[in-house]
Amino acid sequence: MMQTLAVVETAEELEALPYDAVVESGGRPAIKGESGAWWYADGQAWEPALPANVLFLPET
């Protein structure tokens, strides 16, 4: 299990996360793509439900 780095509670906070950030929403991890879409392991792109746990932030 990955450690939560932060909790995102608003759409603005979610939007501000950088490309390649990983969040967990509803027990499912999603990665932010270059286009800003959130991609799940099954290939679907959905906006994560809030609040969402931030699991990874890339070095900037």
Legacy VTK file of the C-alpha trace (Angstrom):
# vtk DataFile Version 3.0
C-alpha trace
ASCII
DATASET POLYDATA
POINTS 60 float
0.000 0.000 0.000
1.319 3.429 -0.941
1.486 6.282 1.515
-0.870 9.226 0.975
1.113 12.412 0.340
-1.886 14.756 0.431
-5.651 14.815 0.046
-7.199 16.727 -2.860
-10.627 18.065 -1.972
-11.499 20.447 -4.822
-11.564 20.326 -8.613
-9.104 23.226 -8.656
-6.591 21.270 -6.550
-7.007 18.239 -8.827
-6.477 20.400 -11.926
-3.314 21.919 -10.419
-1.582 18.543 -10.006
1.237 18.008 -12.511
1.385 15.552 -15.393
2.253 12.026 -14.145
0.729 12.621 -10.686
-1.080 9.568 -9.289
-4.210 9.770 -7.161
-6.448 7.138 -5.614
-10.185 7.588 -5.784
-12.671 4.948 -4.736
-9.843 2.478 -4.199
-8.621 2.831 -7.800
-5.373 4.599 -8.779
-5.334 6.993 -11.745
-2.462 8.804 -13.452
-2.723 12.280 -14.972
-1.856 12.261 -18.661
-0.241 15.025 -20.706
-3.665 16.187 -21.896
-4.852 16.587 -18.293
-7.107 13.522 -18.450
-6.974 10.985 -15.611
-6.295 7.430 -16.815
-7.122 4.237 -14.931
-5.398 0.856 -15.344
-8.304 -0.469 -17.431
-7.689 2.265 -20.040
-10.695 4.373 -19.117
-10.375 8.110 -18.559
-12.540 9.585 -15.804
-12.364 12.552 -13.477
-11.509 11.100 -10.039
-14.169 11.443 -7.347
-13.251 13.817 -4.555
-11.726 13.721 -2.077
-8.831 11.840 -3.667
-5.567 10.726 -2.083
-2.361 11.848 -3.813
-0.048 8.818 -4.001
2.737 10.146 -6.237
4.017 13.522 -7.409
6.725 13.655 -10.078
9.831 15.744 -9.508
9.456 19.112 -11.155
LINES 1 61
60 0 1 2 3 4 5 6 7 8 9 10 11 12 13 14 15 16 17 18 19 20 21 22 23 24 25 26 27 28 29 30 31 32 33 34 35 36 37 38 39 40 41 42 43 44 45 46 47 48 49 50 51 52 53 54 55 56 57 58 59
